[in-house]
Amino acid sequence: MKFDLLGLGMLSALHYMIDLIAEHHGETVDIGKLDLADPNVYDMLCAADAIGVFQVESRAQLATLPRLRPRKFYDLVVEVALIRPGPIQGGSVHPYIARRRGEETWKHKHPLLARSLDRTLGVPLFQEQVMQMAVDVASFTPAEADLLRRAMGAKRSSAKMRKLAKRFFDGAAANGVDRDTAVSVFEQIHAFSGYGFPEAHSMSFALLVYASAHLKYYWPAAFCAGLLRAQPMGFYSPQSLVADARRHGVIVREPDINASLTHATLEPEPESTGGHAIRLGLAAIRDVGDNPADAIVTERQTNGPYASIGELTERVRLKKPAIEALATAGAFSSLGPERRQALWAAGAAATTRPEHLPGLAPGLDAPALPGMTRFEVTAADLWATGISPGTHPVEYLRTWLTERGAISAAQLGQAEDGARVWIGGAVTHRQRPATAGGITFFNLEDETGMANVLVSPGLWARHKVIARSSAALLIRGQVQAAEGVVTLVADKLERLDLSMTTGPSRDFR
């Protein structure tokens, strides 16, 4: 017997979220006692509002949720199992969704398949089902069925496969199954086996899907802060997670030397959804990290807040790049100096040491310097933390994009099927699934949301350098809108200059 013990980042994230809710809201959340039939949670998932939600946040899952329209817990079990290489390669996805929506009448290929496939509308989704198919159709023993599954999944021995195939066809014939039907069933098993989830695995994952969705709906600030604490993990970057939180009305604040903890936390804020804002942590700042951030927080909690940049460097030994990154991130703003002045003072403060006499370092009092523009603050935030807590970089191009005739991601979601439109945004993902026939999928993000873009192999070949290397793109294409899912089928790509980095896209994972 084999046991897989999975180390899932979402388990840590859920732990952090529950701790934050207990600390800042005074409520205890027990994921084992959640109401698994809450219509608000399912409404949110049906609307594909699932960025950050465990297992169903990918492009393919977000495109499936509005079509599958989960309304009960077992629907999430199916959702988890459906978007996997096995069901996709076995041709299960589209038939299941069509049958689930009542758009396709169906019957089993053979009555012997009823026991294994009734509960999933005639298509195999779980490993146990393909094993049961072999047992029922070809009179395999359970041990033989497991051997077939393992042999197909591992592709270890063509001789073993030929032997098992002969055993399958002989057994099917003995049960009165004609050759064509037996071949069709065997091919379905072959395509699926080794790439699907066991049903119990899907159920366990579905609980984490529901728990994370529940926390996203009812505690959006704690949800996002928990994900930030658990980084690196998940499909989306911290920048995208924070942008999604802002779209849900959560206020996100820059790191602060006297307010931040090592990692993201919550602060009371009546104007923020749920009554709390997110305060970014010090460890997420470039060149700082966990140990220096811990030292800063521990010293502050032990001996009181810092009154100046010079006092920080006298009390905590920090390297010059860390002090300058703190200044660039705005961590000293509550002490008075604007970021440019703080950066000036940080360079001087970096030369002081705890054993030096206080007040002797030159340059701590910065001269009057021009303040940063909003654009420069956003660029500084992205450089220092990879997160722009107050705005999205594409927002600065909105006037120019509108003049070019480009619409926003939110407007794309309302566009008519067949319309030809332009859209611009930062590239968050490039994906080319093995099952997609060479098609590349892009995620574009702007200040209003995300857009799913389909790039054909021919268009990719013609614009390969731009498509592969651009941090942001301006794309023209035709809108494909069906069953609540909107995709832009691209026909033209242009590089879009954001004049600041939004961090690397998560490509071809």
N, C-alpha and C positions, 0 to 999 in steps of 0.2 A: 504494500500500500504506500502511496506517495502523498505527502502533504505539501502544498505550496503555501508558504508563509509570506504574504506580500507586505512590503513596507510602503504604504501609500501616503504621499504628502498630504492628501485631503484629510486623513485622520488627525494629523498634527494641526491642520488648519481648523478643523471642527473643534478640536480641544481649545485652541486659542480663542475662537469665536465664543464658545460657551463660557470660558473664563472671563472674557471682556464683558459679556452680558451680565454675568453674576456680579462683577466688580462695579460696573457703571450703571446698570439698570436694576440691580438687586433682585433679579429673577433667575431661577434655576431651570435650565433646559436639559431634559433627559431625552436623547434621541431614541431611546427604546420605548418611550411613552408618547411619541408624537401621534397626532390624529392623521392617519395615513389617507384620509378621505377629504382633506381640506380643499374645497373648490377653488379658493384663491391661489393656492400653490399650483394646481393644475391649469388654471387660466393663464398664469404667468408662463408656464412651460409651453402651453399651446401657442402662445404668442411668440415663441422662440426667444423669450427674454431670459437667457440662460448663460450669459457670459460669467465665467467663474464657477458655474455649477458642475459638480463632479460628473465626468464621463459624457455629458450631453452638451458640451460647450463647443465642440468642433464644428467646422463648416458643414460637414455631412450630417451631423446630428441636428444642428439648428435648421437645416433644410428639411429634416424628417419630422421634427416635432409638430409643425403646423399640419402636416399631412396625416400623421398617425393620431394626433389629438388625444393624448393620454388623459383618461378620466378616473382611473383607479390604479392601485399599486401594481397589479400584474401587468398593466400597460407599460410601466417603467421597466419591468423585468424584460419584456419583449423589446423595448426601445434599446436597452443596453445590448441585448444579444443580436439585434437586427443589423446594426452597422458594424459588421465584422467581416473580414475577408471571406470566411466560410459561407455565410448566407449570401453575400454579394456574388461570389464566384459560383455558388450553387443556384443562382437565379431566384432567390427567395424574397428579395426586398420588395420589388414592385408588385408581384402577385399578392404578397401578404397585405400591403397597404391598400391595394385595389379591393381585395376581399373584405378587409376591415371596414372600408368606407362604403361597402355595398355596391361597388361599381363593377364587380365581376362575379358571375356565378361560377361555381366550381364543384368538382367532385374528386374523390381520390382516384389516382391512377389505377388502383386496384383495391378491392375491399380489405385486403390484408394490411393496408397502411392505416386503417382507421384508428387502431389503438395507439399508434405512435404519433399521429399527426392531427387528430381531431382538434386538440386544444389550441393549435396554432394554424388553423384554417387550411390544413393540407400542405403546409410548407415546413421543412425542418429548420429549426432555429437553434436547437441545443444539442450537445454531443450525445446525451442520453437517447435522443430521438433517433439519430442515425444508427446507433447501436440496436435500438428496438426495431428499426426497419429491417435490419439484417436478420434479427431473430424471427420476426413475424413472416417476412417474405421468403427467406431461404432456410429457415429452421436452424440458424446458427445457435450454438450455445452462447450464453453470456460471455464466457471466456473467449470464444472465437470472435464474437462481435467486437470485443475490446482489442483483440489482436488485429482485426481488420482496421479499426480506427487508428491504432498506433502505426501499423504498416503504411497506411495511406498518408498519415501526417508526417512521418519521418522520411518517407521515400527511400528507405534503406536498401530494399532488395526487390529488384524486378522479378526475380524467380519466386520470392515469397508472395508477391502481388499476383502473379499469374496463377499460383496455386490457390490463393484465396478467391480470386475471381472465378476460377473453375468450380470451386466449392460453392460459391454463391449461385452461379447459374444452374448448377446441378440441383441445388436445394430448391431454387425458385421453380424449376421445371417440375420437380416432384410435388410441389404445392399447386400446380396447375397455372402458374404464371407464364404467359407467353414470352418468347424471347425478346421482342421489342420492348415490352414493359419492363422486363428484368434488366435490360441494358440501360433503359432510362433511369430506373431507380438506382442502379449501381453507379452510373455517372453522377447522379445527384449526391450520393454518399461520398463518392471520390472527390468531387468539387468542394464539399463541405468539410470533410473530416480533417481534424487537426487544426482548424482555423476558427472553430466556434467555441462558445462558452458552455460549460456545464450549467444546467439550470440553477443549481444551488449557488454557483458563482454569480450568475446574473441577479439572483435574488439579493445576495449580499451587497452587490454593487448598487442595485436599485434602492436599497435603504439609504446608502450614502448619497445617491442622487436626490432622493426626497428630502433627507436631512439638510443638505446644503441648499436646496431650493427653498425649503422652509425658512432657513436663516436669512437667505437673500431677500425674501419677501418681507419678513417681519422685523429683521434687524440689519438693514443694509449697511450701516456704518461698521458694525462689529463684523459683518461678513467680509467686507473689503479689507478691514484692518487685519483680520485673521489670515486672509490670503497673503497679504503683504508680509506678515510675520513668517509665513511658511515658505517664502521664496528661497531658491528657485523651484517652481513646480507649475504644472498646468499648461494649458494651451496658450494663454495670453500673458503678455508682459505686464509688469506693474503699471506702466503708463496706460495701457488699455483698461486694466482693472479700475484704476482711479478715474479715468474718463467715463467709464460706465457708471461708477458710483455718483459722479457729478450729475450725469444725466438723470439719475434717480433722486436728485435733490440733496445729496450728501455734500456738505462742505468739507473740503480737504485743505489742511493748513501745512505750511512749509515747516521744516525742522526748526526747533528753537532750543538754544543752549540751556535755557532755564525751564522749559516746559516738556521737551521731548524725553521719552525713555529710549532705551537702546533700540527697540523696534516700535512699530506703529502702535498707537494707543488711541483712546477716545477722550474727548473733552466735552463738557456740557455746552450746547449751542442751540438755543430755541429755534433759530432760523433753519437748522439742518433737519432733514428727514429723520424722524425718530428722536429728535432732541439732542443729538450728539454729533460733533464733528470728528474727523480723523486728524490726528496729529502725526505727521511722519516721524520716523525714528532717526536717530543719529547714525546708526550703523549702516544705513543705506546710502550714506553720503560717500562719494568717491574718496579713496585714500584714508577713510576712517576705519570702518569695520567694527566687528563685535568687541574686541578687547579694549581699544581706546574709548569706544562709546560707553562700555560698562564702567570704565574708570571715571569718565566725566560724570555719569549719572550717580555712581556711588559716592564720589566726593561731594557732589551737590546735595545729596540726601543726608550726608553725614554732617557737613559743615555749612550748609546754607547755599543760596543761589549765588551766581557769579555777578559781580557788579561791572566788570569790564573784560575786554579781551585780554588785557595784560594780566588781570587777576586769574583768569582761566589758565594761562600758560605758567603762572607762578605755582598754581595748586595741582596741575596735572601735566605730566611730561608728555608732550605731543610733538610729532614731527611737523616740519614746516608745510609739506603738502596737505596734511590733514587740517591744519589751522586755516590755510588758504581755501581749502574746499568748504570748510564750515562757513567761512565768510561768503563765498560764492553762492552757497545754498541759501543764504539769508538767515542762518542760524543765530546771528548776532543782532538781528533787526530790533528785537525787543529791548536791547541795551542802548539804542539811540542811533548808532551810525548807519547810514545808508550803505548799500552793499559795496560800492566802490571805496568809500571811506573805510569800511570794515576790512576790505582786502588790503588796503594800504597799511592799516594798523596791524593786520595779521602778520605781514612780512616782518615788521619790527618786533612784534611780540614773540615770534618764533625764535628769536635769539636769546630770550630770557630763560632762566632756569630757576627752579625753586630755591637753589642755594644763593642766587644773586640778591643783592639789595633791591627792594621794590622801588619802582619809579625811575630807575636809571636808564632804561632802554630808550634810545632816541626813536622818534617817529611814531610813538603810540597815538599822539594827537594828530589825526590826519588833517590836511588842509581841506578847504571847501572844494568839493569836486561835484561835477554835474551828476544828477541822479540818473539811474537807469530808466530807459523807456520800458513800457510793458513788454514790448518785443524782446528787449535785451534781458529783462527779468526771466521771461519764459526760456530764452536760450540758456541763461545761467542755470536755471532749475534743471533743464534737461542734461546739461553737462555734468552737474554736480550729483544728481540723484537718478536721472533717467525718467523723472516724473515732472510734469508741469501741473502743479496742484490747482492753479487758478484758471487755466484756459487750455485750449488745444492749439498746437502750432498752425493747423490749417485755417483756423479762424482769422489769422492775419492776412490770408490770401482770399478771403471770401468775396470781397469787392471785386478783385481782379477775376476770380473764377466766375462770378455772376456776369461780368462784362464779356467773358468768353462764352457765355451761354451754358455754363456748367451748373448742374443742380447739386443739392446736398444728398447725403446718404438717406436722410429722413424723407426727402422728396422722392428719391428713387423708390422707396417702399410704397409710395402712392401712385407711381407712374403706371400708365396703361400698357397692357401687353402689346408688344410690337412697336412701341415708340422708340425712336432713335435719339439718344441723349448723350451728353458729356457729363463726366463726373471726375472730381479730383480728390486725392487724399493720400495719406501716408500708407505705405505698404506694411502690413503687419505680418502677413503670411504669404508664402508661395507653396503650393502643394501640387504634386502630380501622382495621385494614387495609381498603383499598378493595375487597378480595375477600370481606369478611366480612358484607356485608349490613347494615351499621349496628351490628353487635355491637361492644362495647368490651371489651377484655381487660385485666384488672388483674393485676399481680404484687403479692402481699402477702408481707412478710418478717417473721419473728420470730426468736427465738433458736435455733430448731430447723431453720429452712430457709425455703423459699419455696413459695407456693401460687399456683396459676393460677386466676383467677376470671373467669367469663363474665358480662357484664352486658348484658341485652337492651336494644334501643332504647327500649322502653316503660318499663323500670325506670330507665334513664338519664334519660329525660324527667321522670319523677316526682320523682327525687332529684338533679337536675342540679347544684345548688349544692354539695351534700354530696359527690357523686361526683367533681366536677371540682376542688374546692378543698381537700379534706381530706388532710392529710399522713398520717393513719392512719385505718383504718376497721374497724368491727365489722360483719361480713357474715354473713347467714343464707342458706343455699341448699341445693340438692340435689346430692349427690355423683354425678358421672359418672365411673365407673371402667371402663376397657376397654383391653386390650392394653398394660397397664403404665403407662397415662397416666391421671392423676386430675385432674379439673377440678371446681370448685364452680360450679354454675349458680345465680347469686344471685337471691333474691327479696326481700331486704330489706337496706338499707344504713343504718348509723348512724355518726356521727362518733365517732372514738376520740381522746381527748386524751392525748398522750404527755407533755405539759408540757415538752417539749424538741424542738428541731428536729433531724431526721435528714437535712437537706439536701433540695433540691428533687427531686421525682420526674422521671423522664425520659419526658415525655409526648408521644405522637402523633409519634414520630420515624419 
